[in-house]
Amino acid sequence: MRSGAPARTKNERFGRKPATLLDSPAVTQGAKVQEERRRQILHAAVRVFARKGYHACRVSDIATEAGVAYGLVYHYYKSKEALLEAIFEETWGAMLATIRSVEQLDEPAREQVRKVTEIVLRTWKRDPELVRVLVREVTRSSQVQQETEEIELAFEALQRIVEQGQQTGEFRSDLDARLTATIWYGALEEILTGWAFGQLPDREDDVTRAERAVVEIVAGGLAEDRAATPA
């Protein structure tokens, strides 16, 4: 467990209390209630940001949406920017956990590509408001843009899946793994954006077709039997 000033600073930045070793029933129940309230406020912020836009809304709007007192928002998050930053970090943290869980499976690389694609598309499709906030608001925030560690770790995990397929001979080795991972992520992002803003149809059969298209473009295009013929 890390200790010292850096950890406290990060906790303070997000309005969270540092973790302790206390585990009595009363403390555990209290911590559970606080976490539920924190997430209640965070989810309300997503809805308000998606509906009104980050710059047009006030903290009081978020408090009203969450059904809590105005001051309670500041108990958990020190500013509106801290709320946006928390949305960014928790969303990318969840995506990273998903990719890593698939990466650890003892399965062919193509199957890993399929599972990551399916989980990411289906999970995020259920929360179009969150996607709209990420696309429209998070990318505009200079402070959030500096917090790129989660994005980099996610890209590295995608890259490792591609590299694993190249090392086993399942995927062609003449294509750059990092660039391929970037294309893979870009395809997922564009599809989710299209669904969130109503630019792409999103019925169940549309989702299935989107999954298949991404897998065929990424894993199919990487297949060893499609390696470029030397000129």
C-alpha positions in Angstrom: 0.0 0.0 0.0 1.3 3.4 -0.9 1.5 6.2 1.7 2.7 9.7 2.0 1.9 13.1 0.4 1.4 12.0 -3.3 -1.5 9.6 -2.4 -3.1 12.1 -0.1 -2.9 14.8 -2.8 -4.7 12.6 -5.3 -7.4 11.7 -2.8 -7.9 15.3 -1.9 -8.0 16.3 -5.6 -11.1 14.0 -6.1 -12.6 14.8 -2.8 -12.2 11.3 -1.4 -10.9 10.2 2.0 -7.8 8.0 1.9 -8.4 4.3 2.5 -7.8 2.9 6.0 -7.4 -0.5 7.5 -10.5 -0.1 9.7 -12.9 -2.9 8.9 -15.5 -2.9 11.8 -19.1 -3.5 10.6 -20.1 0.1 11.5 -17.2 1.5 9.5 -17.7 -0.9 6.6 -21.4 0.1 6.4 -20.5 3.7 6.6 -18.0 3.4 3.8 -20.6 1.6 1.7 -23.1 4.4 2.2 -20.5 7.0 1.3 -19.4 5.1 -1.9 -23.1 4.8 -3.0 -23.6 8.5 -2.4 -20.4 9.3 -4.3 -21.5 7.3 -7.3 -25.0 8.7 -7.1 -23.5 12.2 -7.5 -21.1 11.0 -10.3 -23.9 9.4 -12.3 -26.0 12.5 -11.9 -23.1 14.6 -13.2 -23.0 12.4 -16.3 -26.6 13.0 -17.0 -26.4 16.7 -16.5 -23.2 17.1 -18.6 -24.8 15.0 -21.4 -28.0 17.1 -21.3 -26.8 20.6 -20.7 -23.1 20.5 -21.5 -20.2 20.9 -19.0 -19.8 24.6 -19.3 -23.5 25.4 -19.3 -24.3 23.5 -16.1 -23.7 24.4 -12.5 -22.9 22.3 -9.4 -26.4 23.1 -8.1 -27.8 21.4 -11.3 -25.9 18.2 -10.4 -27.1 18.4 -6.8 -30.7 18.7 -7.9 -30.3 15.8 -10.4 -28.8 13.6 -7.7 -31.3 14.6 -5.1 -28.7 15.8 -2.6 -27.8 19.0 -0.8 -25.6 21.4 -2.8 -22.8 21.2 -0.2 -22.7 17.5 -0.2 -21.4 17.5 -3.8 -18.4 19.5 -2.6 -17.9 17.0 0.2 -17.1 14.3 -2.4 -15.8 16.4 -5.3 -14.0 19.7 -4.8 -15.1 21.2 -8.1 -17.0 20.6 -11.3 -13.6 19.8 -13.0 -13.0 17.2 -10.4 -16.2 15.5 -11.3 -15.3 15.5 -15.0 -11.9 14.1 -14.2 -13.4 11.4 -12.1 -15.7 10.3 -14.9 -12.7 10.1 -17.2 -10.6 8.1 -14.8 -13.3 5.6 -13.7 -14.5 5.0 -17.3 -11.0 4.3 -18.6 -10.2 2.3 -15.5 -13.2 0.0 -16.3 -12.2 -0.3 -19.9 -8.6 -1.2 -18.9 -9.9 -3.9 -16.5 -12.0 -5.4 -19.2 -9.2 -5.6 -21.7 -6.8 -7.0 -19.2 -9.2 -9.7 -18.1 -9.5 -10.9 -21.7 -5.8 -10.6 -22.2 -5.2 -13.1 -19.4 -7.3 -15.8 -21.0 -5.5 -18.7 -22.6 -7.3 -18.3 -25.9 -6.3 -17.5 -29.6 -5.7 -13.9 -30.3 -8.6 -13.7 -32.7 -10.9 -14.8 -29.9 -9.5 -12.2 -27.6 -10.1 -9.5 -30.3 -13.7 -10.8 -30.5 -14.3 -10.7 -26.8 -12.8 -7.3 -26.2 -14.8 -5.9 -29.1 -18.1 -7.5 -27.9 -17.7 -6.4 -24.3 -16.7 -2.9 -25.0 -19.4 -2.2 -27.6 -22.2 -3.8 -25.6 -21.2 -2.4 -22.3 -20.8 1.2 -23.5 -23.9 1.0 -25.8 -26.0 0.8 -22.7 -24.8 4.2 -21.5 -25.0 6.6 -24.4 -25.0 9.6 -22.1 -21.6 8.6 -20.8 -20.3 8.2 -24.3 -21.6 11.7 -25.3 -19.8 13.2 -22.3 -16.5 11.5 -23.1 -16.6 12.5 -26.7 -18.0 16.1 -26.3 -16.6 17.2 -23.0 -13.6 15.2 -21.7 -11.5 15.7 -24.9 -12.0 19.5 -24.5 -10.6 19.7 -21.0 -6.9 20.6 -20.8 -6.6 19.3 -17.3 -8.1 15.9 -18.2 -6.0 15.6 -21.3 -2.9 15.7 -19.1 -4.2 12.6 -17.2 -3.3 10.1 -20.0 -2.0 7.2 -18.1 -5.2 5.1 -18.3 -5.5 5.7 -22.0 -1.9 4.6 -22.6 -2.3 1.5 -20.5 -5.4 0.5 -22.4 -3.6 1.0 -25.7 -0.7 -1.1 -24.4 -3.1 -3.9 -23.5 -4.6 -3.9 -27.0 -1.2 -3.8 -28.5 -0.1 -6.9 -26.4 -3.1 -8.9 -27.8 -1.9 -8.1 -31.3 1.7 -8.9 -30.5 0.7 -12.2 -28.9 -1.0 -13.2 -32.2 2.0 -12.2 -34.1 4.3 -14.2 -31.8 2.2 -17.3 -32.2 2.0 -17.0 -35.9 -1.7 -16.4 -35.9 -1.4 -12.8 -37.0 0.9 -11.4 -39.7 4.1 -9.8 -38.4 4.6 -7.2 -41.2 2.1 -4.8 -39.6 2.9 -2.5 -36.7 1.2 -3.7 -33.6 0.8 -0.2 -32.0 -0.7 1.2 -35.2 -3.0 -1.8 -35.5 -4.2 -1.3 -31.8 -4.9 2.4 -32.6 -7.0 1.4 -35.6 -8.9 -1.1 -33.5 -9.6 1.4 -30.7 -10.6 4.0 -33.3 -13.1 1.7 -34.8 -14.7 1.0 -31.4 -14.8 4.7 -30.6 -16.4 5.7 -33.9 -19.1 3.1 -33.6 -20.0 4.0 -30.0 -20.0 7.7 -31.0 -22.4 7.0 -33.9 -24.8 5.1 -31.6 -24.7 7.8 -28.9 -25.4 10.7 -31.3 -27.9 8.8 -33.4 -25.7 8.7 -36.5 -25.7 4.8 -36.8 -28.6 2.4 -36.3 -28.3 0.5 -33.0 -30.8 -2.3 -33.1 -29.6 -5.7 -31.9 -28.8 -6.9 -35.4 -26.9 -3.7 -36.0 -24.8 -4.3 -32.9 -24.0 -7.8 -34.0 -23.0 -6.6 -37.5 -20.8 -3.9 -36.0 -19.0 -6.5 -33.8 -18.4 -8.8 -36.7 -17.2 -5.9 -38.9 -14.6 -4.8 -36.3 -13.4 -8.4 -35.7 -13.1 -9.1 -39.4 -11.3 -5.8 -40.1 -8.8 -6.2 -37.2 -8.3 -10.0 -36.8 -9.2 -10.9 -40.4 -6.9 -8.2 -41.8 -4.1 -9.5 -39.5 -4.6 -13.1 -40.4 -1.3 -14.7 -41.5 -2.7 -16.0 -44.8 -3.4 -12.4 -45.8 0.2 -11.2 -45.5 1.3 -8.9 -48.2 3.0 -10.5 -51.2 6.5 -9.0 -51.7 6.8 -6.9 -54.8 
